[in-house]
Amino acid sequence: MSAQLPLHSLRTICCLIALLCLSPGCRNRQYAHVLDNDDQNMVGSHTAGAETWDPLIEEAVVRLLGQSCATIQQASHATAVNGQMLQRSVCFAGVENRSSEPIGDFKEQIYDHIVTMVNRDEHFNMISRRYIEAAMAELRCSPESLVLPEKQRQLQQVLERDAQLVDYLLFAKITSGTTNSNGDYQRNYNLTLELLNIHTGESLLEEATIRKGYHKSALGSLRHY
């Protein structure tokens, strides 16, 4: 027969294990693993993360490209060469965050993701961000001021000096709306893309929305949804 430890000895062992788990060495330990392509994104517990931004960008960009290819005519100076249509040049003015939470390092990823998706479309060519930032710094203008025709002309002149023709300005804006319920809350994240034709002043808007619930307990989602 196997010997059994006294009750007080078992309690002592349990206390030692608990203390070890609460020690600084255990608390500061961190583990990681590389996600496969078919793994789902981690869902942020306090703010939006990849599970929110990635589908928002993809939906908004796809909608904008679909609408623009169907309704926007090629700029007057963009003619066909050797039977091939010239691409429309797009100047991406940047990502504006007007939501209730900071987006941190996701702002750069959102910018790059939008540029990459638009640039894959055969009808568009994204002007390098380096040219855009240098031109805006020279003009001392902000993305918001580019809605003014005079600022558009100035930007166009600076970029054309470097052989960067501009057909469209692209703006991205993030907003949010929050509904609270006894400590739990739902936040609606919205990404709006605006494509502005600087030759005609015509503007196209498309947006995408994702709703996300935040709960103080595991039962919060059952209680509200």
C-alpha positions as CSV (number, residue, x, y, z in Angstrom):
1,M,0.0,0.0,0.0
2,S,1.3,3.5,-0.8
3,A,1.9,5.8,2.0
4,Q,-0.4,8.8,2.3
5,L,0.9,12.3,3.3
6,P,-0.6,13.9,6.3
7,L,-3.2,16.6,5.6
8,H,-1.0,19.4,6.9
9,S,1.8,18.3,4.6
10,L,-0.5,18.4,1.6
11,R,-1.5,21.9,2.6
12,T,2.1,23.0,2.9
13,I,2.9,21.6,-0.5
14,C,-0.1,23.4,-2.1
15,C,1.0,26.7,-0.4
16,L,4.5,26.3,-1.7
17,I,3.3,25.7,-5.3
18,A,1.0,28.8,-5.0
19,L,3.9,30.9,-3.8
20,L,6.1,29.7,-6.6
21,C,3.4,30.6,-9.2
22,L,3.1,34.1,-7.7
23,S,6.8,34.7,-7.5
24,P,8.2,37.5,-9.8
25,G,10.0,34.9,-11.9
26,C,6.7,33.2,-12.9
27,R,4.7,36.4,-13.3
28,N,7.3,37.9,-15.7
29,R,7.7,34.7,-17.8
30,Q,6.3,35.0,-21.3
31,Y,5.6,32.4,-24.0
32,A,5.0,32.8,-27.7
33,H,4.2,30.8,-30.8
34,V,4.1,31.5,-34.5
35,L,0.6,31.6,-36.0
36,D,-0.2,29.6,-39.1
37,N,-2.0,31.2,-42.0
38,D,-5.2,29.5,-41.1
39,D,-5.0,30.5,-37.4
40,Q,-7.6,33.1,-36.3
41,N,-6.4,36.4,-35.0
42,M,-6.3,37.0,-31.2
43,V,-9.3,39.0,-30.0
44,G,-8.2,42.1,-28.0
45,S,-9.8,42.2,-24.6
46,H,-9.7,46.0,-24.1
47,T,-9.2,47.6,-27.5
48,A,-9.4,46.7,-31.2
49,G,-6.7,44.6,-32.7
50,A,-6.0,42.6,-35.9
51,E,-9.3,40.9,-35.6
52,T,-11.0,44.3,-36.2
53,W,-8.6,46.3,-38.5
54,D,-7.9,43.6,-41.1
55,P,-11.5,42.9,-42.1
56,L,-12.4,46.5,-41.9
57,I,-9.6,47.5,-44.3
58,E,-10.3,44.7,-46.8
59,E,-14.1,45.4,-46.9
60,A,-13.7,49.2,-47.3
61,V,-11.0,49.0,-49.9
62,V,-12.8,46.4,-52.0
63,R,-16.0,48.5,-51.9
64,L,-14.1,51.7,-52.9
65,L,-12.2,50.1,-55.8
66,G,-15.4,48.5,-57.1
67,Q,-17.3,51.8,-57.0
68,S,-14.4,53.8,-58.5
69,C,-13.8,51.5,-61.4
70,A,-17.5,51.6,-62.3
71,T,-18.1,55.3,-62.0
72,I,-14.9,57.4,-62.2
73,Q,-13.7,58.3,-65.7
74,Q,-9.9,58.4,-66.4
75,A,-8.3,61.8,-65.8
76,S,-8.1,64.0,-68.9
77,H,-4.3,63.6,-69.3
78,A,-4.3,59.9,-68.7
79,T,-4.6,58.4,-72.1
80,A,-3.9,54.9,-73.5
81,V,-0.3,54.1,-74.6
82,N,0.3,51.1,-76.9
83,G,-3.3,50.0,-76.3
84,Q,-2.8,49.9,-72.5
85,M,-4.6,52.2,-70.2
86,L,-2.4,54.3,-67.9
87,Q,-2.9,53.9,-64.2
88,R,-4.5,56.6,-62.1
89,S,-2.0,58.1,-59.7
90,V,-3.2,58.2,-56.1
91,C,-1.8,60.3,-53.3
92,F,-2.7,58.8,-49.9
93,A,-3.0,61.6,-47.4
94,G,-2.9,59.3,-44.4
95,V,-5.0,57.7,-41.6
96,E,-6.9,60.0,-39.3
97,N,-8.0,58.5,-36.0
98,R,-11.2,60.1,-34.5
99,S,-12.2,57.0,-32.5
100,S,-12.4,56.9,-28.7
101,E,-9.3,54.8,-28.3
102,P,-5.7,55.1,-29.5
103,I,-4.7,52.7,-32.3
104,G,-1.0,52.7,-31.5
105,D,1.3,50.9,-33.9
106,F,-1.7,49.6,-35.9
107,K,-1.8,53.1,-37.6
108,E,1.3,52.2,-39.7
109,Q,-0.1,48.8,-40.5
110,I,-3.4,50.2,-41.5
111,Y,-1.7,52.7,-43.8
112,D,0.5,50.0,-45.4
113,H,-2.4,47.6,-45.8
114,I,-4.5,50.1,-47.6
115,V,-1.6,51.1,-49.9
116,T,-0.9,47.5,-50.7
117,M,-4.5,46.6,-51.6
118,V,-5.0,49.7,-53.8
119,N,-1.7,49.2,-55.5
120,R,-2.7,45.7,-56.5
121,D,-5.5,47.1,-58.7
122,E,-4.4,47.5,-62.2
123,H,-6.2,50.8,-62.5
124,F,-4.3,52.6,-59.7
125,N,-0.7,53.5,-58.9
126,M,0.1,54.7,-55.4
127,I,2.6,57.5,-55.1
128,S,5.4,56.7,-52.7
129,R,4.8,57.8,-49.2
130,R,8.3,59.4,-49.1
131,Y,7.4,61.8,-51.9
132,I,4.1,62.7,-50.2
133,E,5.6,63.3,-46.8
134,A,8.5,65.4,-48.2
135,A,6.0,67.5,-50.3
136,M,3.7,68.1,-47.4
137,A,6.6,69.0,-45.1
138,E,7.8,71.5,-47.8
139,L,4.3,73.0,-48.0
140,R,3.7,72.8,-44.2
141,C,0.3,71.5,-44.8
142,S,-1.8,68.9,-43.0
143,P,-4.0,66.1,-44.5
144,E,-7.1,68.1,-43.5
145,S,-6.0,71.2,-45.5
146,L,-5.8,69.1,-48.7
147,V,-9.5,69.5,-49.2
148,L,-8.8,73.1,-50.2
149,P,-8.2,73.5,-54.0
150,E,-5.3,75.9,-53.5
151,K,-3.5,73.3,-51.3
152,Q,-4.2,70.6,-53.9
153,R,-2.6,72.7,-56.6
154,Q,0.4,73.4,-54.5
155,L,0.8,69.7,-53.7
156,Q,0.4,68.8,-57.3
157,Q,3.1,71.3,-58.4
158,V,5.6,70.0,-55.9
159,L,5.0,66.3,-56.8
160,E,5.0,67.0,-60.5
161,R,8.4,68.6,-60.0
162,D,9.6,65.1,-59.1
163,A,7.7,63.6,-62.0
164,Q,4.9,62.4,-59.7
165,L,1.6,63.2,-61.4
166,V,-1.5,63.2,-59.2
167,D,-5.0,62.2,-60.2
168,Y,-6.6,61.4,-56.9
169,L,-6.3,62.1,-53.1
170,L,-7.1,59.2,-50.8
171,F,-8.2,59.9,-47.2
172,A,-8.8,57.3,-44.4
173,K,-10.7,58.0,-41.2
174,I,-11.4,55.8,-38.2
175,T,-14.3,56.6,-35.9
176,S,-16.1,54.7,-33.2
177,G,-19.4,54.7,-31.2
178,T,-19.8,53.1,-27.8
179,T,-22.9,51.7,-26.1
180,N,-22.6,51.0,-22.3
181,S,-24.6,48.6,-20.2
182,N,-23.7,48.1,-16.5
183,G,-20.0,48.0,-17.1
184,D,-20.2,45.9,-20.3
185,Y,-20.1,47.8,-23.6
186,Q,-20.3,47.5,-27.3
187,R,-18.1,49.5,-29.6
188,N,-18.8,50.0,-33.3
189,Y,-15.6,50.6,-35.3
190,N,-15.9,52.4,-38.6
191,L,-13.4,52.9,-41.4
192,T,-14.2,55.5,-44.0
193,L,-12.3,55.9,-47.3
194,E,-12.7,58.9,-49.5
195,L,-11.2,59.1,-53.0
196,L,-11.1,62.7,-54.3
197,N,-10.6,63.5,-58.0
198,I,-8.5,66.6,-58.0
199,H,-9.3,67.4,-61.6
200,T,-13.1,67.4,-61.2
201,G,-13.7,67.6,-57.4
202,E,-15.7,64.5,-57.5
203,S,-15.5,62.5,-54.3
204,L,-16.3,58.8,-53.6
205,L,-17.0,57.6,-50.1
206,E,-17.1,54.0,-48.9
207,E,-17.1,52.6,-45.3
208,A,-17.0,49.4,-43.4
209,T,-18.2,48.7,-39.8
210,I,-17.4,46.0,-37.2
211,R,-19.2,45.7,-33.9
212,K,-17.4,44.4,-30.9
213,G,-18.5,43.6,-27.4
214,Y,-16.4,44.0,-24.2
215,H,-17.5,42.2,-21.0
216,K,-16.4,42.3,-17.4
217,S,-17.2,38.5,-17.0
218,A,-17.4,35.4,-19.2
219,L,-21.2,35.5,-18.9
220,G,-21.4,39.1,-20.3
221,S,-21.7,37.9,-23.9
222,L,-24.6,35.6,-22.9
223,R,-26.3,38.3,-21.0
224,H,-26.3,40.9,-23.8
225,Y,-26.2,38.8,-27.0
